[in-house]
């Protein structure tokens, strides 16, 4: 039994996440975790809300809440949504936890002992009205390139140009709207990343099996040269800096956020300290395979910054074994945007369709090799063809026929023939491909294999035609229906990582109650004998309904989609 640690990029605390956030990290991490659990491996899937940094303070200010209370409420909201999307976190923590505070401060002390922390004086915008230094995103003004009047001091959301606060025209404080700004000196701690460049380059060079997307981004950053990075900020909310003279500062969010992976594991262990050992997953954990999932914008921080912290500490903390990176899920040719409320957000998605509809479509069209563009036409077509017709109709046809002609039980009688032997042979090929692609985290290919097995089932049922055979040979028809119902069970087991709610519904209707169905260990022939004749068929109903054209049009109008 292998030990596999899985983490997905931490969703930020400021509001409900959109579908792009889901498919870029949390959903594929969940599917992979479920798959490995089915295979009997010891899997620990860890995630958390990222609660520090400027956007959290601004969002709390906008809602009229203390930032700690805002983060508490938003953590509850996000936790509930992820539960309803069937994300199987072993623990969903918070970066504002005591555990993260202690570990972040520990890593800073270790880096300091290794000679990798330095105090430096820098210049930063100060607001006299607010009596505080303002991070880049606290400064709003007019973009000098496109004239957008609400550009922030780090980037213009309208034209996407990267900016410095001093680039803005008519700059003002995002806190008070005051224009009384000045540039003042302030002291900060810097991580001397330049001294870690060689070690990071060697480590990245060893990762020969990583996706090209991941290694190319990491190598680009290394080639451009690593700059020493400020790891503290003049903010009131965050992990406090435990260093004399820095009592009024906190750690930079991108320093403490990845450490939360370790801290969240510690949070998990502290819930049951007698049975759980967090250090065995992270410290001298040579037997652990550590897999990270994230979109491409997070890759530099997880291939350079966080490993730099680990390597620089001089301690035997676990480095990531494999990073699965994703491109963007776009929305009608543009970006999803949390701040601009553009696209489909997870809470609204669940108001329209069950989680399995979204889970299936998103992972079947995951932006692995390139960006994927979401449209409701594309979504509707995939759901209707694959879920409603290919899988759902296959199950429902068999179920109704067995209920009407075989008293609602798995029928006995008849012997498999050439058609069934050919079915097993074809299934074995596709099952091997599916397993291999799931192991390799090639999700689009894996879902192609899963669809192909559903198609094999439909083709078998069409050619075998038990509704015709029963007129002349009841025993032969019974064997065909029994084989079809065995296929239904097998498909439910294989589909469980992707559409867990539907799969468990099917398995429960077949009298099985295992919350984690075992992955097939050999030939499909074995699994096509799993159901005993006489097994009663429970109530099932329609698995997936088709999305109607008028519903598609209504969705496009509601969510700002533009057809064509």
Buried (B, 14 or more C-beta within 10 A) or exposed (E): EEBBBBBBBBBBBBBBBBBBBBBBBBBBBBBBBBBBBBBEBBBBBBBBBBBBBBBBBBBBBEBEBEBEEBBBBBBEBBBEBBEBBBBBBBBBBBBBBEBBBBBBBBBBBBBBEBEBBEEEEEEBBBBBBBEBBBBBBBBBBBBBBEEBEEBBBBBBBBEEBEBEBEBBEEBBBBBBEEEEBEEEEBEBBBBBBEBBBEEBBEBBEEBEEBBEBBBEBBBEBBEEEBEBBBBBBBBEBBBBBBBEEBEEBBBBBBBBBBBBBBBBBBBBBBEEEEEBEBEBBBEEBEEBBBBBBBBBEBBBBBBBBBBBBBBBBEEEBBEBBBBBBBBBBBBBEEBBEBEEEBBBBBBBBBEBBBBBBBBBBBBBBBBBEEEBBBBBBEBBBBBBEBBBBBBBBBBBBBBEBBBEBBEBBBBEBBEBEEEBEEBBEBBBBBBEBBBEBBEBBBBBBBBBBBBBBBBBBBEBBEEBEBBEBBEEBBEBBBBBBBBBBBBBBBBBBBBBBBBBBBBBBBBBBBEBEEEEBEBBEEBBBEBBEBBEEEBEBEEBEEBBBBBEEEBBBEBBEEBEBEEE
